[in-house]
Amino acid sequence: MAAHLTEALREDLLARWSESHRRFHTVAHLHEVLDAIGTLADDGLQFDREAVELAAWFHDAVYEIGRDDNEERSAELARELLDSSPMRDEVARLVLATKTHKVADDDVNGAVLSDADLSGLGAEPLRYQACTQAIREEYAQIPDNVFKPARAKVLTALLDGPLFHTEPGRKRWEEAARRNLADELRDLTG
């Protein structure tokens, strides 16, 4: 566990990840991201694991349905709660990278966090479908005629280019993720 993740900070963040309106962006998603970071480390990638793990804890710490500034607000929370940490700015930068999942070729930390955050896209089909159902439940107040085209736009953007930035991420998740996204897109538009 990251040294800068004190027990008090851990409890604060877990409370945020456990908010009642969340269905997908929950503690389970956080654990999946942390597990994927560990998997990528086990695959031999060299990165600042503490900073990346801290960024994972913060990346969806602020999550309000319908807002488009959750990543910015999560990054600001990281800056605030990690005010005395030398990793503060790197953690905030990494959190911001999860908004688009676009990272520079030489940004290994950003690549690992992005790949870990998107690793669920490459889950087994039934697990992927459970995740998409949970996402739909988070947006239950949005009617289908608004949700479906918006979700299709997100999926189309994801499919435009490689999903994963690291070689291990591509090997582990790219093929299944593309299949899952294409199947969901077909369901949304068919």
Secondary structure, DSSP 8 states (H G I E B T S, - for coil): --TT--HHHHHHHHHHHT-TT-SSSSHHHHHHHHHHHHHHHHTT----HHHHHHHHHHTTSS--TT-S-HHHHHHHHHHHHTTT-TTHHHHHHHHHHTTT----TT-HHHHHHHHHHHGGGGS-HHHHHHHHHHHHHHTTTS-HHHHHHHHHHHHHHHHSS-S--SHHHIIIIIHHHHHHHHHHHHHHH-
